[in-house]
């Protein structure tokens, strides 16, 4: 897992709408990069809608919000449209970004072990450095807490 002060790993990846996005293109802005396991699941939907609802306050603080999951662009397009999400969703189908940020980890459910996203959020400063790390995020109150800390 990355820590505060580390350089945020750059990436270029497909996003909703079929475009690509590079982290380096956002230099000069603060970025909230949040990793979530799957589109259209209860916790992930709640988290995305919280980011949606706080978007005006985040933008007022010059913050760009980006969601990352292993879902496809097509899945992201549907998820974004269904919940009117005003920020970009990154399709990390090969989980290269999740691995670079240390959030692709072994998980366990009902005694079965598997690899997946550990819900995590990174705040990246204007210079491309990690300013905050939130791992094993609990959805309730997370976005409000982030906004307060900015």
Helices and strands as residue ranges (DSSP letters): E 12-14, G 16-18, E 20-22, G 23-26, E 30-35, H 42-53, H 55-60, E 63-69, H 73-83, E 88-91, H 96-100, E 104-109, E 112-117, E 120-124, E 130-134, H 142-149
